[in-house]
Amino acid sequence: MGLEPGEFRIIPLDKLSDEDEFNSHAMSLHKLINYLRSFIPEIVLIGIEPKSIDFGESISFEVASAVEELKSIMISGSFEKIKML
């Protein structure tokens, strides 16, 4: 997303790529969400900017803190605090 580590945003579903093909090993996030919409009418995708995506790295302090902040936001229902990407 190009943000600082630990920053999070609501990702509009129209920003997801629809180019990936479904196969027996993977499904694009766009296709998965479209499938889930038949069961769940409102889906909100929230992304957290990682500090590192290197293999074997554990979750960073920044991302762990963001998860706690998001948890508080979700429990309180104050979704307006989450910026849009």
Beta strands, then each sheet from edge to edge (+ up, - down):
strand 1: 8-11
strand 2: 45-48
sheet 1: 1+ 2-
end
